[in-house]
Amino acid sequence: LTKNVPMFVCTMAYPTVPCPLHVFEPRYRLMIRRSMETGTKQFGMCISDSQNGFADYGCMLQIRNVHFLPDGRSVVDTIGGNRFRVLRRGMKDGYCTADIEYLEDVKV
């Protein structure tokens, strides 16, 4: 998953760290639903950036569980995965997307 990766522009996420989310905006509700339906169960998380829309670096989040509420909102249990660098930004149905490359740590 490196092309047209859905991006949740919100907060900072870190590898191996749980990141619970309360999803209420229609664009992100659609994004979460698509991530579940396609089976990827992943999306990128970046903080906001006033110049580019979102930061050049972020962290993939793996969806562990989603609790859909009757009014359409959802509580999403995610955990941080690989870090990445944004190569190209895009937009799909109101939410941001990006082409990314994964970062690898230098082994000590």
N, C-alpha and C positions, 0 to 999 in steps of 0.2 A: 504494500500500500504506500506508493510514493507519488502518484499522480492524482490531482483533484481531490486531495484529502480534505474532508470537512474540518473546518476550524471553529472552535468555540472560543470566542474572544472574551475573556473574563478575568481569570486570576492566574497566578503562577502555580505550576504543577511540577512535581519532581518524581524521578524514577523510584519505584517501590513504595511510594507514599499514597495512602488512600485519599481520594478527592471526592467527597460527597457533593452532589449538585442538586439544586432545586430548579427545575426547568419550567419556565412559565411563558417565555416569549414564543409566539407562533413559529418564527423561523427556526429556533433551536428545538422546539417540539418536533418539527418536521425532520430536522437533521438527526435527532436521536432515533425517531421511528425508522428512518431509512437505514441507519447504521445497524439496527436490530434486524430489519427485514432482509438486508443484503447478506447478513451473516458475518460482516467484518467485525462488528462490535467494537470498533475503534474510531477515534477522532483525535485531532490535534487540539492542544490547549495553548493559547498564547495570551500574554497581557496586551492591553490596548497600546497603540502608538499613534500619536496625533498626526505624524507625517505620513505613515504608510498604512494606517488602519490597525495593524497588529505587528508585534515584535518580529524580528528576524530569526529568533530562536524560540523553541517551545518544546513541549513534551507530549508524546502520544499518551492517550488515556484508553485503557481497556475497560469496557463495560462489564461489570461482574453481575449486576442485577438492576432491573428497572421496575419501579412500582408506579404504575399509571393510576392517577387519581380520576374520579368521575368527571371532573370539569376540564380534563385535558392536560392538566399539569402533570409533572412526574418528578419522582425522587430517584435520582440515578446514582448508584454506587459504582464508582470507578477507582482504578488504581493506576498510578503512573507507570509508563513503560519506557520506551527509548526516547532519547532527546533527538531533536532534529534542527536543521537549518532550512529556512524558507528560500526556495530558488525563484518561485514565481507565484504571484497572487492572482486570485480570481474570485468569482462570485457565482453562486447558484441558488436560485429561488430565495434570495434575501440573506443567506448566510455566506460567510467567507469560505473560500477553498484555497488550497495551495499545492504546488508541486514542491516536494521536500527531498532532502537527503539526510539519512540518519548519521549521527555522530558516533564515533567510537572513541572510548577512552584509551589513552596510552598506557600499556601495561607497565607496571613498576617492576 
